[in-house]
Amino acid sequence: PAVFAELSFDAAQKRANDEGRVLLVSVSARGDAACEEMDRATWSHPSVVTRIEQGAVAIRIDIEADAPIARMLVVDAAPAIVAHDRGGYVGHVDGPLTAEGLLAWFDEIGLGKSFKERREGEVAKNPQDTFRRLQLASTLQREGSLDAATAEYVWLWEHMLEHDPKMAPIRHSTFVDSLSRLVRAHPPAREAFVALRPASPPSLDAEDAIAFADWFSLNKALGDDARSLAWFDDHGDRALAAAWLVPALEAHVEPLLVAAERWSDVARFHTKGSVVRRFLEQVGERAKVHAEIAMVSSMAPPGIAASTFAFTRMGADERLRATAHKLCRALRAAGRDEEAGHIAAAAKSADDSPEMAAALEGRYVAPSPEELLARAGG
């Protein structure tokens, strides 16, 4: 049917994302009576064609000829339709549909509505969907609806882990970065999160690593990292002796010390006897990433651009260079030259590049994700 664009999956996805549309993938099978009936009566129906023209990019794939894409979309029978937008999965329907049934499904997934309207609809149906609420908060912030964005960020801060504990890594990384931009641009957001931050830091006696991670993250979001460093200056020895707290300190305090070039303090995080071993483990992890990328990329899987493999490989390289740079500077500042020498030797053996040499000489500058993506050809 003419409603389907003559585009590859990758090209159709890019076009849909660029234009703010939904990507509709119709999965069909040659000779299947139900698929043929949908082509005759459903996909050619004027109302269906109009709705797709207004809000979607539609393509057709064959369940056998395009089996890798069908598997990626988690489709094992035809006919089926899968919908995605730039936020990811939108909906999936199996089996034949009449034009009326398809139009009703279009209404259900919000076809023709804006990305924000679709997320608002999804959140209204399932208020506890933290992933969709995060997408909605980001969209509201980007579009300048800052009071509404603040309300979403407050809800997420208070409830995201309650409903989805797996969101913890996002809470303390990209969420905090977005929140930081919001509180800088919108004083009411800053006031709201100042009120959410405890007046005093958590107690070491309570042994609550989550409370410390939250406190450090709110300090970062509010532009108050000095508060975290001042706390570490007062309690660092006891804190580093508390095994339950060390992962939070490594994630939240050590980067602040690196940024401040307090190298001898950074060395306190890396105990003698374990620092070289842990670095060698990272060398092994990098080698594993390289091997896995070589294997998967050789299979040329559909839907994954070559730049994605390059970006992943280069990311592993940069993480190793950043670690080598940090450890060598810290250990040397602390007078632990022998350990620094072992790490430098292992780093050179794994990555004999000019970039690694610069990192070991103390001249490392981490590339931004955008710079890394440009190098990867993305």
N, C-alpha and C positions, 0 to 999 in steps of 0.2 A: 504493500500500500504506500501511496505517495506521502503519507504522514511521517514516514521514517526517513531521517537524514542519512545520506550516504557518508557516514563518518565512522572512523574506528572508535573503539571504546574510549581510548585516551583522549582523542580529539573531541569527542562528544562531551566528555566530562569537563574538559577545559572550557569549552564553549559555554556549557551550562553554568559553570562557576563564574566565568567572566561576566555573563549576562544576568546573574542572579536568578537563574531558572532551575527547575527540577530536572534531573536526568532520569528519563524513563527508559528502561531496558526491557524490551519484549523478547521473551525466550520462546522460540517456536521449534517445531520439528517437521521435517519434510514428510508429506503424505499423511499427517495427522488430521483427522476429520475435524476435531474441535478447533485446531489452529486455523484450518482453512475457513471454517465458519466465522471465526473472529475476524479474519482478514476481509471476508465478504461483507459482514453485517455490522461489525463493531468498529474496527479501525478506520473504516471508510465513512462512518456516520458523520454528517456535517457538524453536529454538536461536539463530538469527540475531537474532530479535526480542529475546530475553533478553540477549544479549551487547550489543546496542546500548543497551538500557535501562540496563544496568549501567555503561557507560563512554563513551557517545557521544551527540552530537546529530547526527541524520541529516536531510538535506534532499535534495530532488530538483530538478534544473534540466533544462531542455530545451536541447539543443545548438543549436537554431536560435532559439527564442524568447529564450533567455538567452545568446546568442552572446558578448556582452562578458565575462560571467563565465567562460564556458568558455575563452575566449582567455586571460584572466588566470590560469586554472588550468592552462594549456598542454594543453588537451584538444582534439583535432581529430576525434575519432570516438567514437561511442557503440556499446555501453555502456562506461562507464568509471567509476572511483571514485577520488576524491582525498581524502586524509586530512591534516588540519592540526591542530596544537595551539598553545598560546600561545607555543611556541618556534619555530613556523613549520612548514615542510613535514615530514610524517611518512612518507607513502607514496603510491603511485599504482599502480593496476592497470587494464589495458585488457582489453576483451573480456568475453564472458559467463562467469559463474562459477556453479557449482552451490553449494548451501548448504554442502557439505563444503569446497569450494574457498575460499569466502568466509570460513568459520570459520578455516581454516588461515591465510588472509591476516591475519585479525584477530590471531591468535597472533603472526604475524611482526611486526606493527607495535606489539604490546604493548597492544592494546585492553583496557581494564579495569584496567590497571596505573596507578600514580601517575605523574606527570610525572617524578619522580626515577627511578623504576624503568625507565621507557622510556628515559631518557637513559643510565642505567647499562647497559642492554641494548645500546644503540647503540654506546656506547664500548667495550664488551666485544667487539663484532663488528668495530669499526674503531677501534683505540686511537689512530690518528693523526688522527682527525677533531677538529680543534682547535675548531671551532664548537660541536659537541656537548659536548666536554669543558668548554668555557667555560660552557655552559648548566648542566652538571652541577655545576661548582664553585659557581656562583651559587646553585643550589638547595640544595646541601649547607650553604652558608654561611647561607642564609635559614632553614633548618630547624634550625640549631644543631649540625650535625655538623662541628665546626670542625677536628678532626684530619684527617678525610677531605677537607674543603675545602682545608686547607693542602697536602695531598699533591697535589691537582689543580692548585692555583695554582703550586706549585713546578714541576710537570711542564710546565705551560703556559709559565711564564717561560723555562724552559730549552729548550723544543722548539717553541713555537708558530710562530716564524718559519722554522724549519727545514722544517716541513711546509706552512706557508701564509704566504708572505711578505706577502700582502695584509692580514694581521692587524696589521701595524705600527701603523696609526692607532688601532686598538682597544687595542693593548698600552700605548700611551702616553696613553690617555684613560680610557675607562670601566673598563678592566682595572685600572689603577693606582688609580682611585677605590675600586673594590671591595676591592682588596688593602689599601688604607689602612684601611678599616673593619675588615678581618679582623685586621690586626696590632695595632690598638688594642684589640680585644676578646679576642685570643688570644695570650698571650705566646709559646707555642711557634712560632706563625707569624712573629712578629717575629724570634725567634732564627734561624729558617730563612732569612729574607731578609736579615738582617744578615750572615749567613755567605755569601750569594750576592753581596752588594755588594763590589766590590773595595776593599781597604783604602785604596788611593790612587786619586785620580782618573785618568782616562786621560791619556796624554801628547799634547800638541799635535803633537809630531813624528810620531806614528803616523798622523795624518790619518784617524782612524776615527770618523766621525760617529755610527754606530750605537752604539759603545761609550759615547760621551758621552750620547746620548739615554737609553740604559739607566741610566747612572749618575745622571743628573738625575731620572729617573722613580723609581728606587729611593730616592733622597733624599726625594722627595715622599711616596712610600708610607710611609716610615719616620718621617715628620714631621720631617725634617732638612733643610728647604729652606735653612736658614742655611749649611749646608755648600756648597750650590751658589752662594749669593751671595758667600760668602767666597772661593771659587775665582774667581768673576768679578771681584771686587775686585782680586785679584792678577794676573789674566791677561786682563782685558777687552780691552785695546787690541790685543794680539796675536790674541786669539780673534776679534774683530770684523773683523780684517784677513784672516782665513782664510775664503775664500768657501765652502769645503766644509763649514764648521761653522756658518755663519750661520743656515741654516734651523733647526737644532737649538736654537741660542741664542734665536731668535725664539719657538719653541714652548715652551721650558722655562724660560728665564731672564728674558726680557722680562716675562712675567706676574708674576713675583716682584717685579720692580722697580716695576711698576705698583701692585701690592698694597701695597708699602712706600712708595708715593708718592715714589719717587726719580726725579722727572720729568726732570731734566737727564741722568741716565744713560739713561733711556728714549730720549731724543732721539739718543743716540749710535747707535741702531739704524737711524736714518732719515736717510740721507745727503741733502745738499742736491742738488737737481736730480732726485731720484727720488721723494722723499716725496710731492710734490703729484701727480706722474704716477700713482703707485701708488694714491693715494686716488681719483683720477678713474676709474681702472680699476674700483675697487670700486663707485663710483657707477653705472658702466655695468652691472656685474654685478647690482646690486640692481634696476635698471630691467629687465634681462632676466628676472630671476625674476618680477617683477610681470607682465610681458607673457606669459610662459609659463603662469603660474597663471591669468590671465584667459582665455587660450585654452582650456586643459584644463578648467577648471571650467565653462566655458560648454557643454561637451559632456556634463556631468553623468554622468561614468563611474561604473558600479556598483562598490560595494565601497570607495569613497573618500568619506568624510564631508566636508561643507563645512568643518567645523572644521579638517580637515587642510590644506586650501588656506590658510585664514586663518592657521594656525600657521606654515606655511612662509613666507608673505608677511611676517608680523610678525617672524619670525626674521631675515629679510634686513634689515628696518628696524632691528632692535636691533643687529645687527652693524655697520651703518653708523654708528649713533649712538655705539656703544662706540669705534669707531675714531676718529671725529671728536673725541670727548671726549679720548681718549688723546693724539692727535697735537697738538691745540691746547694742552693743558696742557704737554706735553713741549717743544714748540717754543718756547712762551713762556718756560718756565723756562730754556731754553738761549739766550734772547735772539734767537730767529729769528722775530720778529713778522711779517715779511712773508709767510713761508711759512704761518704759522698763519692769517693773514688770507685767503690764497687758499683754504685748506682750509675755513675757516668759511663763506666765500661759496658754495663749491660744495656744502657740506652743506645750507645753508639753501635753495639753489635746488632741490636734490633732495627735501628733506623739510622743509617749512615747518610743522612741528608744534611744539606746546609741549614735547614730549619732546626733540626735537632742540635747541630753544633752551636747555633746561636742561642738556643735554649740553655744549653749546658754552660755557656759563657755568660749567662745572666742577661741576655738580650731578647728574651722571649716576649712577644706581644700576641695575645690570643686573638685570632681572627673572629669577627662577628659571624653569626649564622648566615647573614646575607652574603658576606665575603666568601664564606666557605661554599655556599650554594653556587655563587658565580664561578668559583674555581672549578666546581664539579660539572659546570655546564648546564646547570638548571635554570 
